[in-house]
């Protein structure tokens, strides 16, 4: 493992995981807080959804949000270059 990577023990929906990354503990705490909140929201809105499908929806929502933010950033960069 690279020297600049860390191991984080996290809990997602009551299950323990170890995540390896370059983030700070504060960043990872924020990520886990958002992930657990969003997962709980999905499960509340669709209680009959399986754990796997709820996790997939969470991942799809996260990727969608990331793409929207990247598009917004690209537009801002283009407007600054004009």
mmCIF file of the N, C-alpha and C atoms, coordinates in Angstrom:
data_MODEL
# 
_entry.id   MODEL 
# 
loop_
_atom_site.group_PDB 
_atom_site.id 
_atom_site.type_symbol 
_atom_site.label_atom_id 
_atom_site.label_alt_id 
_atom_site.label_comp_id 
_atom_site.label_asym_id 
_atom_site.label_entity_id 
_atom_site.label_seq_id 
_atom_site.pdbx_PDB_ins_code 
_atom_site.Cartn_x 
_atom_site.Cartn_y 
_atom_site.Cartn_z 
_atom_site.occupancy 
_atom_site.B_iso_or_equiv 
_atom_site.pdbx_formal_charge 
_atom_site.auth_seq_id 
_atom_site.auth_comp_id 
_atom_site.auth_asym_id 
_atom_site.auth_atom_id 
_atom_site.pdbx_PDB_model_num 
ATOM 1   N N  . UNK A 1 1  ? 0.852   -1.183 0.000   1.00 0.00 ? 1  UNK A N  1 
ATOM 2   C CA . UNK A 1 1  ? 0.000   0.000  0.000   1.00 0.00 ? 1  UNK A CA 1 
ATOM 3   C C  . UNK A 1 1  ? 0.890   1.236  0.000   1.00 0.00 ? 1  UNK A C  1 
ATOM 4   N N  . UNK A 1 2  ? 0.550   2.204  -0.816  1.00 0.00 ? 2  UNK A N  1 
ATOM 5   C CA . UNK A 1 2  ? 1.296   3.438  -0.931  1.00 0.00 ? 2  UNK A CA 1 
ATOM 6   C C  . UNK A 1 2  ? 1.294   4.183  0.403   1.00 0.00 ? 2  UNK A C  1 
ATOM 7   N N  . UNK A 1 3  ? 2.360   4.914  0.636   1.00 0.00 ? 3  UNK A N  1 
ATOM 8   C CA . UNK A 1 3  ? 2.489   5.641  1.897   1.00 0.00 ? 3  UNK A CA 1 
ATOM 9   C C  . UNK A 1 3  ? 1.418   6.706  2.097   1.00 0.00 ? 3  UNK A C  1 
ATOM 10  N N  . UNK A 1 4  ? 0.919   7.286  1.018   1.00 0.00 ? 4  UNK A N  1 
ATOM 11  C CA . UNK A 1 4  ? -0.054  8.374  1.174   1.00 0.00 ? 4  UNK A CA 1 
ATOM 12  C C  . UNK A 1 4  ? -1.492  7.877  1.247   1.00 0.00 ? 4  UNK A C  1 
ATOM 13  N N  . UNK A 1 5  ? -1.680  6.569  1.258   1.00 0.00 ? 5  UNK A N  1 
ATOM 14  C CA . UNK A 1 5  ? -3.032  6.019  1.394   1.00 0.00 ? 5  UNK A CA 1 
ATOM 15  C C  . UNK A 1 5  ? -3.265  5.590  2.843   1.00 0.00 ? 5  UNK A C  1 
ATOM 16  N N  . UNK A 1 6  ? -4.524  5.648  3.244   1.00 0.00 ? 6  UNK A N  1 
ATOM 17  C CA . UNK A 1 6  ? -4.907  5.289  4.616   1.00 0.00 ? 6  UNK A CA 1 
ATOM 18  C C  . UNK A 1 6  ? -6.022  4.261  4.572   1.00 0.00 ? 6  UNK A C  1 
ATOM 19  N N  . UNK A 1 7  ? -6.158  3.564  5.668   1.00 0.00 ? 7  UNK A N  1 
ATOM 20  C CA . UNK A 1 7  ? -7.273  2.624  5.839   1.00 0.00 ? 7  UNK A CA 1 
ATOM 21  C C  . UNK A 1 7  ? -8.297  3.282  6.753   1.00 0.00 ? 7  UNK A C  1 
ATOM 22  N N  . UNK A 1 8  ? -9.546  3.210  6.324   1.00 0.00 ? 8  UNK A N  1 
ATOM 23  C CA . UNK A 1 8  ? -10.643 3.755  7.116   1.00 0.00 ? 8  UNK A CA 1 
ATOM 24  C C  . UNK A 1 8  ? -11.622 2.637  7.415   1.00 0.00 ? 8  UNK A C  1 
ATOM 25  N N  . UNK A 1 9  ? -11.938 2.453  8.672   1.00 0.00 ? 9  UNK A N  1 
ATOM 26  C CA . UNK A 1 9  ? -12.987 1.504  9.055   1.00 0.00 ? 9  UNK A CA 1 
ATOM 27  C C  . UNK A 1 9  ? -14.267 2.308  9.137   1.00 0.00 ? 9  UNK A C  1 
ATOM 28  N N  . UNK A 1 10 ? -15.241 1.921  8.321   1.00 0.00 ? 10 UNK A N  1 
ATOM 29  C CA . UNK A 1 10 ? -16.491 2.671  8.245   1.00 0.00 ? 10 UNK A CA 1 
ATOM 30  C C  . UNK A 1 10 ? -17.669 1.721  8.425   1.00 0.00 ? 10 UNK A C  1 
ATOM 31  N N  . UNK A 1 11 ? -18.796 2.326  8.751   1.00 0.00 ? 11 UNK A N  1 
ATOM 32  C CA . UNK A 1 11 ? -20.042 1.567  8.863   1.00 0.00 ? 11 UNK A CA 1 
ATOM 33  C C  . UNK A 1 11 ? -21.031 2.145  7.866   1.00 0.00 ? 11 UNK A C  1 
ATOM 34  N N  . UNK A 1 12 ? -21.521 1.280  6.981   1.00 0.00 ? 12 UNK A N  1 
ATOM 35  C CA . UNK A 1 12 ? -22.517 1.677  5.991   1.00 0.00 ? 12 UNK A CA 1 
ATOM 36  C C  . UNK A 1 12 ? -23.741 0.811  6.207   1.00 0.00 ? 12 UNK A C  1 
ATOM 37  N N  . UNK A 1 13 ? -24.833 1.458  6.566   1.00 0.00 ? 13 UNK A N  1 
ATOM 38  C CA . UNK A 1 13 ? -26.096 0.753  6.799   1.00 0.00 ? 13 UNK A CA 1 
ATOM 39  C C  . UNK A 1 13 ? -25.928 -0.384 7.801   1.00 0.00 ? 13 UNK A C  1 
ATOM 40  N N  . UNK A 1 14 ? -25.130 -0.129 8.840   1.00 0.00 ? 14 UNK A N  1 
ATOM 41  C CA . UNK A 1 14 ? -24.947 -1.102 9.904   1.00 0.00 ? 14 UNK A CA 1 
ATOM 42  C C  . UNK A 1 14 ? -23.906 -2.181 9.634   1.00 0.00 ? 14 UNK A C  1 
ATOM 43  N N  . UNK A 1 15 ? -23.272 -2.151 8.480   1.00 0.00 ? 15 UNK A N  1 
ATOM 44  C CA . UNK A 1 15 ? -22.265 -3.159 8.131   1.00 0.00 ? 15 UNK A CA 1 
ATOM 45  C C  . UNK A 1 15 ? -20.881 -2.508 8.093   1.00 0.00 ? 15 UNK A C  1 
ATOM 46  N N  . UNK A 1 16 ? -19.880 -3.215 8.628   1.00 0.00 ? 16 UNK A N  1 
ATOM 47  C CA . UNK A 1 16 ? -18.517 -2.699 8.700   1.00 0.00 ? 16 UNK A CA 1 
ATOM 48  C C  . UNK A 1 16 ? -17.754 -2.933 7.396   1.00 0.00 ? 16 UNK A C  1 
ATOM 49  N N  . UNK A 1 17 ? -16.991 -1.923 6.969   1.00 0.00 ? 17 UNK A N  1 
ATOM 50  C CA . UNK A 1 17 ? -16.147 -2.008 5.786   1.00 0.00 ? 17 UNK A CA 1 
ATOM 51  C C  . UNK A 1 17 ? -14.813 -1.336 6.075   1.00 0.00 ? 17 UNK A C  1 
ATOM 52  N N  . UNK A 1 18 ? -13.788 -1.762 5.350   1.00 0.00 ? 18 UNK A N  1 
ATOM 53  C CA . UNK A 1 18 ? -12.512 -1.061 5.359   1.00 0.00 ? 18 UNK A CA 1 
ATOM 54  C C  . UNK A 1 18 ? -12.323 -0.462 3.981   1.00 0.00 ? 18 UNK A C  1 
ATOM 55  N N  . UNK A 1 19 ? -12.082 0.843  3.957   1.00 0.00 ? 19 UNK A N  1 
ATOM 56  C CA . UNK A 1 19 ? -11.897 1.566  2.710   1.00 0.00 ? 19 UNK A CA 1 
ATOM 57  C C  . UNK A 1 19 ? -10.480 2.120  2.708   1.00 0.00 ? 19 UNK A C  1 
ATOM 58  N N  . UNK A 1 20 ? -9.802  1.981  1.582   1.00 0.00 ? 20 UNK A N  1 
ATOM 59  C CA . UNK A 1 20 ? -8.442  2.490  1.439   1.00 0.00 ? 20 UNK A CA 1 
ATOM 60  C C  . UNK A 1 20 ? -8.487  3.682  0.496   1.00 0.00 ? 20 UNK A C  1 
ATOM 61  N N  . UNK A 1 21 ? -7.888  4.790  0.931   1.00 0.00 ? 21 UNK A N  1 
ATOM 62  C CA . UNK A 1 21 ? -7.892  5.979  0.093   1.00 0.00 ? 21 UNK A CA 1 
ATOM 63  C C  . UNK A 1 21 ? -6.956  7.043  0.613   1.00 0.00 ? 21 UNK A C  1 
ATOM 64  N N  . UNK A 1 22 ? -6.897  8.144  -0.107  1.00 0.00 ? 22 UNK A N  1 
ATOM 65  C CA . UNK A 1 22 ? -6.010  9.257  0.231   1.00 0.00 ? 22 UNK A CA 1 
ATOM 66  C C  . UNK A 1 22 ? -6.703  10.346 1.041   1.00 0.00 ? 22 UNK A C  1 
ATOM 67  N N  . UNK A 1 23 ? -7.951  10.162 1.355   1.00 0.00 ? 23 UNK A N  1 
ATOM 68  C CA . UNK A 1 23 ? -8.746  11.184 2.038   1.00 0.00 ? 23 UNK A CA 1 
ATOM 69  C C  . UNK A 1 23 ? -8.296  11.395 3.472   1.00 0.00 ? 23 UNK A C  1 
ATOM 70  N N  . UNK A 1 24 ? -8.763  12.508 4.017   1.00 0.00 ? 24 UNK A N  1 
ATOM 71  C CA . UNK A 1 24 ? -8.563  12.767 5.442   1.00 0.00 ? 24 UNK A CA 1 
ATOM 72  C C  . UNK A 1 24 ? -9.677  12.066 6.214   1.00 0.00 ? 24 UNK A C  1 
ATOM 73  N N  . UNK A 1 25 ? -9.473  11.820 7.492   1.00 0.00 ? 25 UNK A N  1 
ATOM 74  C CA . UNK A 1 25 ? -10.555 11.234 8.293   1.00 0.00 ? 25 UNK A CA 1 
ATOM 75  C C  . UNK A 1 25 ? -11.817 12.097 8.284   1.00 0.00 ? 25 UNK A C  1 
ATOM 76  N N  . UNK A 1 26 ? -11.658 13.411 8.291   1.00 0.00 ? 26 UNK A N  1 
ATOM 77  C CA . UNK A 1 26 ? -12.810 14.311 8.276   1.00 0.00 ? 26 UNK A CA 1 
ATOM 78  C C  . UNK A 1 26 ? -13.593 14.177 6.969   1.00 0.00 ? 26 UNK A C  1 
ATOM 79  N N  . UNK A 1 27 ? -12.877 14.075 5.867   1.00 0.00 ? 27 UNK A N  1 
ATOM 80  C CA . UNK A 1 27 ? -13.538 13.903 4.569   1.00 0.00 ? 27 UNK A CA 1 
ATOM 81  C C  . UNK A 1 27 ? -14.290 12.582 4.532   1.00 0.00 ? 27 UNK A C  1 
ATOM 82  N N  . UNK A 1 28 ? -13.652 11.522 4.998   1.00 0.00 ? 28 UNK A N  1 
ATOM 83  C CA . UNK A 1 28 ? -14.293 10.211 4.966   1.00 0.00 ? 28 UNK A CA 1 
ATOM 84  C C  . UNK A 1 28 ? -15.509 10.180 5.888   1.00 0.00 ? 28 UNK A C  1 
ATOM 85  N N  . UNK A 1 29 ? -15.436 10.847 7.029   1.00 0.00 ? 29 UNK A N  1 
ATOM 86  C CA . UNK A 1 29 ? -16.605 10.941 7.915   1.00 0.00 ? 29 UNK A CA 1 
ATOM 87  C C  . UNK A 1 29 ? -17.761 11.644 7.206   1.00 0.00 ? 29 UNK A C  1 
ATOM 88  N N  . UNK A 1 30 ? -17.442 12.715 6.471   1.00 0.00 ? 30 UNK A N  1 
ATOM 89  C CA . UNK A 1 30 ? -18.475 13.442 5.735   1.00 0.00 ? 30 UNK A CA 1 
ATOM 90  C C  . UNK A 1 30 ? -19.071 12.568 4.641   1.00 0.00 ? 30 UNK A C  1 
ATOM 91  N N  . UNK A 1 31 ? -18.226 11.834 3.922   1.00 0.00 ? 31 UNK A N  1 
ATOM 92  C CA . UNK A 1 31 ? -18.693 10.928 2.864   1.00 0.00 ? 31 UNK A CA 1 
ATOM 93  C C  . UNK A 1 31 ? -19.621 9.871  3.453   1.00 0.00 ? 31 UNK A C  1 
ATOM 94  N N  . UNK A 1 32 ? -19.220 9.264  4.551   1.00 0.00 ? 32 UNK A N  1 
ATOM 95  C CA . UNK A 1 32 ? -20.039 8.212  5.161   1.00 0.00 ? 32 UNK A CA 1 
ATOM 96  C C  . UNK A 1 32 ? -21.343 8.783  5.698   1.00 0.00 ? 32 UNK A C  1 
ATOM 97  N N  . UNK A 1 33 ? -21.298 9.996  6.228   1.00 0.00 ? 33 UNK A N  1 
ATOM 98  C CA . UNK A 1 33 ? -22.527 10.625 6.702   1.00 0.00 ? 33 UNK A CA 1 
ATOM 99  C C  . UNK A 1 33 ? -23.532 10.826 5.581   1.00 0.00 ? 33 UNK A C  1 
ATOM 100 N N  . UNK A 1 34 ? -23.049 11.344 4.447   1.00 0.00 ? 34 UNK A N  1 
ATOM 101 C CA . UNK A 1 34 ? -23.928 11.560 3.295   1.00 0.00 ? 34 UNK A CA 1 
ATOM 102 C C  . UNK A 1 34 ? -24.419 10.229 2.747   1.00 0.00 ? 34 UNK A C  1 
ATOM 103 N N  . UNK A 1 35 ? -23.513 9.259  2.601   1.00 0.00 ? 35 UNK A N  1 
ATOM 104 C CA . UNK A 1 35 ? -23.893 7.956  2.047   1.00 0.00 ? 35 UNK A CA 1 
ATOM 105 C C  . UNK A 1 35 ? -24.953 7.280  2.911   1.00 0.00 ? 35 UNK A C  1 
ATOM 106 N N  . UNK A 1 36 ? -24.760 7.278  4.213   1.00 0.00 ? 36 UNK A N  1 
ATOM 107 C CA . UNK A 1 36 ? -25.745 6.646  5.101   1.00 0.00 ? 36 UNK A CA 1 
ATOM 108 C C  . UNK A 1 36 ? -27.074 7.389  5.088   1.00 0.00 ? 36 UNK A C  1 
ATOM 109 N N  . UNK A 1 37 ? -27.025 8.716  5.029   1.00 0.00 ? 37 UNK A N  1 
ATOM 110 C CA . UNK A 1 37 ? -28.260 9.498  4.976   1.00 0.00 ? 37 UNK A CA 1 
ATOM 111 C C  . UNK A 1 37 ? -29.022 9.209  3.682   1.00 0.00 ? 37 UNK A C  1 
ATOM 112 N N  . UNK A 1 38 ? -28.310 9.233  2.564   1.00 0.00 ? 38 UNK A N  1 
ATOM 113 C CA . UNK A 1 38 ? -28.953 8.986  1.270   1.00 0.00 ? 38 UNK A CA 1 
ATOM 114 C C  . UNK A 1 38 ? -29.508 7.566  1.181   1.00 0.00 ? 38 UNK A C  1 
ATOM 115 N N  . UNK A 1 39 ? -28.764 6.606  1.698   1.00 0.00 ? 39 UNK A N  1 
ATOM 116 C CA . UNK A 1 39 ? -29.237 5.216  1.686   1.00 0.00 ? 39 UNK A CA 1 
ATOM 117 C C  . UNK A 1 39 ? -30.492 5.071  2.542   1.00 0.00 ? 39 UNK A C  1 
ATOM 118 N N  . UNK A 1 40 ? -30.503 5.700  3.696   1.00 0.00 ? 40 UNK A N  1 
ATOM 119 C CA . UNK A 1 40 ? -31.686 5.659  4.560   1.00 0.00 ? 40 UNK A CA 1 
ATOM 120 C C  . UNK A 1 40 ? -32.882 6.304  3.870   1.00 0.00 ? 40 UNK A C  1 
ATOM 121 N N  . UNK A 1 41 ? -32.648 7.393  3.135   1.00 0.00 ? 41 UNK A N  1 
ATOM 122 C CA . UNK A 1 41 ? -33.726 8.067  2.402   1.00 0.00 ? 41 UNK A CA 1 
ATOM 123 C C  . UNK A 1 41 ? -34.301 7.157  1.327   1.00 0.00 ? 41 UNK A C  1 
ATOM 124 N N  . UNK A 1 42 ? -33.431 6.506  0.577   1.00 0.00 ? 42 UNK A N  1 
ATOM 125 C CA . UNK A 1 42 ? -33.876 5.572  -0.469  1.00 0.00 ? 42 UNK A CA 1 
ATOM 126 C C  . UNK A 1 42 ? -34.698 4.448  0.142   1.00 0.00 ? 42 UNK A C  1 
ATOM 127 N N  . UNK A 1 43 ? -34.208 3.883  1.240   1.00 0.00 ? 43 UNK A N  1 
ATOM 128 C CA . UNK A 1 43 ? -34.909 2.760  1.877   1.00 0.00 ? 43 UNK A CA 1 
ATOM 129 C C  . UNK A 1 43 ? -36.247 3.194  2.472   1.00 0.00 ? 43 UNK A C  1 
ATOM 130 N N  . UNK A 1 44 ? -36.318 4.436  2.947   1.00 0.00 ? 44 UNK A N  1 
ATOM 131 C CA . UNK A 1 44 ? -37.574 4.945  3.497   1.00 0.00 ? 44 UNK A CA 1 
ATOM 132 C C  . UNK A 1 44 ? -38.603 5.156  2.385   1.00 0.00 ? 44 UNK A C  1 
ATOM 133 N N  . UNK A 1 45 ? -38.125 5.662  1.238   1.00 0.00 ? 45 UNK A N  1 
ATOM 134 C CA . UNK A 1 45 ? -39.027 5.920  0.118   1.00 0.00 ? 45 UNK A CA 1 
ATOM 135 C C  . UNK A 1 45 ? -39.504 4.622  -0.540  1.00 0.00 ? 45 UNK A C  1 
ATOM 136 N N  . UNK A 1 46 ? -38.663 3.593  -0.502  1.00 0.00 ? 46 UNK A N  1 
ATOM 137 C CA . UNK A 1 46 ? -38.982 2.318  -1.150  1.00 0.00 ? 46 UNK A CA 1 
ATOM 138 C C  . UNK A 1 46 ? -38.623 1.166  -0.203  1.00 0.00 ? 46 UNK A C  1 
ATOM 139 N N  . UNK A 1 47 ? -39.410 0.967  0.842   1.00 0.00 ? 47 UNK A N  1 
ATOM 140 C CA . UNK A 1 47 ? -39.062 -0.018 1.869   1.00 0.00 ? 47 UNK A CA 1 
ATOM 141 C C  . UNK A 1 47 ? -38.980 -1.461 1.373   1.00 0.00 ? 47 UNK A C  1 
ATOM 142 N N  . UNK A 1 48 ? -39.621 -1.776 0.270   1.00 0.00 ? 48 UNK A N  1 
ATOM 143 C CA . UNK A 1 48 ? -39.583 -3.158 -0.215  1.00 0.00 ? 48 UNK A CA 1 
ATOM 144 C C  . UNK A 1 48 ? -38.349 -3.443 -1.075  1.00 0.00 ? 48 UNK A C  1 
ATOM 145 N N  . UNK A 1 49 ? -37.546 -2.429 -1.307  1.00 0.00 ? 49 UNK A N  1 
ATOM 146 C CA . UNK A 1 49 ? -36.350 -2.577 -2.133  1.00 0.00 ? 49 UNK A CA 1 
ATOM 147 C C  . UNK A 1 49 ? -35.311 -3.428 -1.416  1.00 0.00 ? 49 UNK A C  1 
ATOM 148 N N  . UNK A 1 50 ? -34.656 -4.319 -2.147  1.00 0.00 ? 50 UNK A N  1 
ATOM 149 C CA . UNK A 1 50 ? -33.593 -5.141 -1.550  1.00 0.00 ? 50 UNK A CA 1 
ATOM 150 C C  . UNK A 1 50 ? -32.398 -4.256 -1.203  1.00 0.00 ? 50 UNK A C  1 
ATOM 151 N N  . UNK A 1 51 ? -31.544 -4.750 -0.313  1.00 0.00 ? 51 UNK A N  1 
ATOM 152 C CA . UNK A 1 51 ? -30.339 -4.013 0.073   1.00 0.00 ? 51 UNK A CA 1 
ATOM 153 C C  . UNK A 1 51 ? -29.472 -3.735 -1.154  1.00 0.00 ? 51 UNK A C  1 
ATOM 154 N N  . UNK A 1 52 ? -29.349 -4.734 -2.013  1.00 0.00 ? 52 UNK A N  1 
ATOM 155 C CA . UNK A 1 52 ? -28.520 -4.596 -3.210  1.00 0.00 ? 52 UNK A CA 1 
ATOM 156 C C  . UNK A 1 52 ? -29.070 -3.512 -4.131  1.00 0.00 ? 52 UNK A C  1 
ATOM 157 N N  . UNK A 1 53 ? -30.357 -3.512 -4.360  1.00 0.00 ? 53 UNK A N  1 
ATOM 158 C CA . UNK A 1 53 ? -30.954 -2.519 -5.251  1.00 0.00 ? 53 UNK A CA 1 
ATOM 159 C C  . UNK A 1 53 ? -30.875 -1.118 -4.639  1.00 0.00 ? 53 UNK A C  1 
ATOM 160 N N  . UNK A 1 54 ? -31.034 -1.016 -3.342  1.00 0.00 ? 54 UNK A N  1 
ATOM 161 C CA . UNK A 1 54 ? -30.909 0.289  -2.682  1.00 0.00 ? 54 UNK A CA 1 
ATOM 162 C C  . UNK A 1 54 ? -29.477 0.813  -2.842  1.00 0.00 ? 54 UNK A C  1 
ATOM 163 N N  . UNK A 1 55 ? -28.496 -0.075 -2.676  1.00 0.00 ? 55 UNK A N  1 
ATOM 164 C CA . UNK A 1 55 ? -27.093 0.327  -2.842  1.00 0.00 ? 55 UNK A CA 1 
ATOM 165 C C  . UNK A 1 55 ? -26.805 0.728  -4.283  1.00 0.00 ? 55 UNK A C  1 
ATOM 166 N N  . UNK A 1 56 ? -27.392 0.012  -5.241  1.00 0.00 ? 56 UNK A N  1 
ATOM 167 C CA . UNK A 1 56 ? -27.202 0.366  -6.648  1.00 0.00 ? 56 UNK A CA 1 
ATOM 168 C C  . UNK A 1 56 ? -27.810 1.727  -6.959  1.00 0.00 ? 56 UNK A C  1 
ATOM 169 N N  . UNK A 1 57 ? -28.987 2.007  -6.430  1.00 0.00 ? 57 UNK A N  1 
ATOM 170 C CA . UNK A 1 57 ? -29.607 3.321  -6.632  1.00 0.00 ? 57 UNK A CA 1 
ATOM 171 C C  . UNK A 1 57 ? -28.750 4.425  -6.013  1.00 0.00 ? 57 UNK A C  1 
ATOM 172 N N  . UNK A 1 58 ? -28.195 4.157  -4.852  1.00 0.00 ? 58 UNK A N  1 
ATOM 173 C CA . UNK A 1 58 ? -27.303 5.123  -4.214  1.00 0.00 ? 58 UNK A CA 1 
ATOM 174 C C  . UNK A 1 58 ? -26.104 5.404  -5.117  1.00 0.00 ? 58 UNK A C  1 
ATOM 175 N N  . UNK A 1 59 ? -25.507 4.360  -5.675  1.00 0.00 ? 59 UNK A N  1 
ATOM 176 C CA . UNK A 1 59 ? -24.348 4.526  -6.554  1.00 0.00 ? 59 UNK A CA 1 
ATOM 177 C C  . UNK A 1 59 ? -24.730 5.293  -7.823  1.00 0.00 ? 59 UNK A C  1 
ATOM 178 N N  . UNK A 1 60 ? -25.856 4.957  -8.417  1.00 0.00 ? 60 UNK A N  1 
ATOM 179 C CA . UNK A 1 60 ? -26.302 5.640  -9.629  1.00 0.00 ? 60 UNK A CA 1 
ATOM 180 C C  . UNK A 1 60 ? -26.570 7.117  -9.338  1.00 0.00 ? 60 UNK A C  1 
ATOM 181 N N  . UNK A 1 61 ? -27.206 7.405  -8.213  1.00 0.00 ? 61 UNK A N  1 
ATOM 182 C CA . UNK A 1 61 ? -27.461 8.801  -7.833  1.00 0.00 ? 61 UNK A CA 1 
ATOM 183 C C  . UNK A 1 61 ? -26.147 9.559  -7.632  1.00 0.00 ? 61 UNK A C  1 
ATOM 184 N N  . UNK A 1 62 ? -25.168 8.904  -7.019  1.00 0.00 ? 62 UNK A N  1 
ATOM 185 C CA . UNK A 1 62 ? -23.876 9.553  -6.773  1.00 0.00 ? 62 UNK A CA 1 
ATOM 186 C C  . UNK A 1 62 ? -23.155 9.855  -8.082  1.00 0.00 ? 62 UNK A C  1 
ATOM 187 N N  . UNK A 1 63 ? -23.167 8.909  -9.008  1.00 0.00 ? 63 UNK A N  1 
ATOM 188 C CA . UNK A 1 63 ? -22.522 9.132  -10.304 1.00 0.00 ? 63 UNK A CA 1 
ATOM 189 C C  . UNK A 1 63 ? -23.251 10.232 -11.075 1.00 0.00 ? 63 UNK A C  1 
ATOM 190 N N  . UNK A 1 64 ? -24.560 10.224 -11.029 1.00 0.00 ? 64 UNK A N  1 
ATOM 191 C CA . UNK A 1 64 ? -25.352 11.261 -11.692 1.00 0.00 ? 64 UNK A CA 1 
ATOM 192 C C  . UNK A 1 64 ? -25.003 12.637 -11.137 1.00 0.00 ? 64 UNK A C  1 
ATOM 193 N N  . UNK A 1 65 ? -24.944 12.755 -9.811  1.00 0.00 ? 65 UNK A N  1 
ATOM 194 C CA . UNK A 1 65 ? -24.577 14.023 -9.182  1.00 0.00 ? 65 UNK A CA 1 
ATOM 195 C C  . UNK A 1 65 ? -23.175 14.455 -9.594  1.00 0.00 ? 65 UNK A C  1 
ATOM 196 N N  . UNK A 1 66 ? -22.251 13.507 -9.651  1.00 0.00 ? 66 UNK A N  1 
ATOM 197 C CA . UNK A 1 66 ? -20.879 13.806 -10.039 1.00 0.00 ? 66 UNK A CA 1 
ATOM 198 C C  . UNK A 1 66 ? -20.825 14.335 -11.468 1.00 0.00 ? 66 UNK A C  1 
ATOM 199 N N  . UNK A 1 67 ? -21.536 13.696 -12.379 1.00 0.00 ? 67 UNK A N  1 
ATOM 200 C CA . UNK A 1 67 ? -21.554 14.147 -13.773 1.00 0.00 ? 67 UNK A CA 1 
ATOM 201 C C  . UNK A 1 67 ? -22.172 15.534 -13.907 1.00 0.00 ? 67 UNK A C  1 
ATOM 202 N N  . UNK A 1 68 ? -23.246 15.794 -13.168 1.00 0.00 ? 68 UNK A N  1 
ATOM 203 C CA . UNK A 1 68 ? -23.871 17.119 -13.202 1.00 0.00 ? 68 UNK A CA 1 
ATOM 204 C C  . UNK A 1 68 ? -22.909 18.194 -12.700 1.00 0.00 ? 68 UNK A C  1 
ATOM 205 N N  . UNK A 1 69 ? -22.189 17.892 -11.627 1.00 0.00 ? 69 UNK A N  1 
ATOM 206 C CA . UNK A 1 69 ? -21.224 18.858 -11.084 1.00 0.00 ? 69 UNK A CA 1 
ATOM 207 C C  . UNK A 1 69 ? -20.066 19.078 -12.051 1.00 0.00 ? 69 UNK A C  1 
ATOM 208 N N  . UNK A 1 70 ? -19.609 18.025 -12.728 1.00 0.00 ? 70 UNK A N  1 
ATOM 209 C CA . UNK A 1 70 ? -18.532 18.159 -13.695 1.00 0.00 ? 70 UNK A CA 1 
ATOM 210 C C  . UNK A 1 70 ? -18.984 19.010 -14.880 1.00 0.00 ? 70 UNK A C  1 
ATOM 211 N N  . UNK A 1 71 ? -20.215 18.796 -15.345 1.00 0.00 ? 71 UNK A N  1 
ATOM 212 C CA . UNK A 1 71 ? -20.752 19.610 -16.441 1.00 0.00 ? 71 UNK A CA 1 
ATOM 213 C C  . UNK A 1 71 ? -20.841 21.076 -16.026 1.00 0.00 ? 71 UNK A C  1 
ATOM 214 N N  . UNK A 1 72 ? -21.279 21.320 -14.807 1.00 0.00 ? 72 UNK A N  1 
ATOM 215 C CA . UNK A 1 72 ? -21.370 22.684 -14.302 1.00 0.00 ? 72 UNK A CA 1 
ATOM 216 C C  . UNK A 1 72 ? -19.985 23.323 -14.222 1.00 0.00 ? 72 UNK A C  1 
ATOM 217 N N  . UNK A 1 73 ? -19.010 22.577 -13.744 1.00 0.00 ? 73 UNK A N  1 
ATOM 218 C CA . UNK A 1 73 ? -17.643 23.068 -13.661 1.00 0.00 ? 73 UNK A CA 1 
ATOM 219 C C  . UNK A 1 73 ? -17.087 23.370 -15.053 1.00 0.00 ? 73 UNK A C  1 
ATOM 220 N N  . UNK A 1 74 ? -17.344 22.489 -16.007 1.00 0.00 ? 74 UNK A N  1 
ATOM 221 C CA . UNK A 1 74 ? -16.896 22.702 -17.387 1.00 0.00 ? 74 UNK A CA 1 
ATOM 222 C C  . UNK A 1 74 ? -17.511 23.972 -17.975 1.00 0.00 ? 74 UNK A C  1 
ATOM 223 N N  . UNK A 1 75 ? -18.827 24.185 -17.712 1.00 0.00 ? 75 UNK A N  1 
ATOM 224 C CA . UNK A 1 75 ? -19.485 25.398 -18.207 1.00 0.00 ? 75 UNK A CA 1 
ATOM 225 C C  . UNK A 1 75 ? -18.866 26.656 -17.589 1.00 0.00 ? 75 UNK A C  1 
ATOM 226 N N  . UNK A 1 76 ? -18.592 26.607 -16.292 1.00 0.00 ? 76 UNK A N  1 
ATOM 227 C CA . UNK A 1 76 ? -17.981 27.750 -15.627 1.00 0.00 ? 76 UNK A CA 1 
ATOM 228 C C  . UNK A 1 76 ? -16.585 28.034 -16.179 1.00 0.00 ? 76 UNK A C  1 
ATOM 229 N N  . UNK A 1 77 ? -15.822 26.986 -16.423 1.00 0.00 ? 77 UNK A N  1 
ATOM 230 C CA . UNK A 1 77 ? -14.480 27.173 -16.989 1.00 0.00 ? 77 UNK A CA 1 
ATOM 231 C C  . UNK A 1 77 ? -14.568 27.781 -18.383 1.00 0.00 ? 77 UNK A C  1 
ATOM 232 N N  . UNK A 1 78 ? -15.525 27.308 -19.177 1.00 0.00 ? 78 UNK A N  1 
ATOM 233 C CA . UNK A 1 78 ? -15.688 27.862 -20.529 1.00 0.00 ? 78 UNK A CA 1 
ATOM 234 C C  . UNK A 1 78 ? -16.087 29.330 -20.482 1.00 0.00 ? 78 UNK A C  1 
ATOM 235 N N  . UNK A 1 79 ? -16.969 29.691 -19.562 1.00 0.00 ? 79 UNK A N  1 
ATOM 236 C CA . UNK A 1 79 ? -17.405 31.081 -19.469 1.00 0.00 ? 79 UNK A CA 1 
ATOM 237 C C  . UNK A 1 79 ? -16.267 31.985 -19.001 1.00 0.00 ? 79 UNK A C  1 
ATOM 238 N N  . UNK A 1 80 ? -15.353 31.466 -18.208 1.00 0.00 ? 80 UNK A N  1 
ATOM 239 C CA . UNK A 1 80 ? -14.216 32.256 -17.747 1.00 0.00 ? 80 UNK A CA 1 
ATOM 240 C C  . UNK A 1 80 ? -13.173 32.428 -18.857 1.00 0.00 ? 80 UNK A C  1 
ATOM 241 N N  . UNK A 1 81 ? -13.114 31.471 -19.771 1.00 0.00 ? 81 UNK A N  1 
ATOM 242 C CA . UNK A 1 81 ? -12.142 31.532 -20.865 1.00 0.00 ? 81 UNK A CA 1 
ATOM 243 C C  . UNK A 1 81 ? -12.554 32.497 -21.969 1.00 0.00 ? 81 UNK A C  1 
ATOM 244 N N  . UNK A 1 82 ? -13.808 32.928 -21.955 1.00 0.00 ? 82 UNK A N  1 
ATOM 245 C CA . UNK A 1 82 ? -14.315 33.822 -23.031 1.00 0.00 ? 82 UNK A CA 1 
ATOM 246 C C  . UNK A 1 82 ? -13.892 35.239 -22.812 1.00 0.00 ? 82 UNK A C  1 
# 
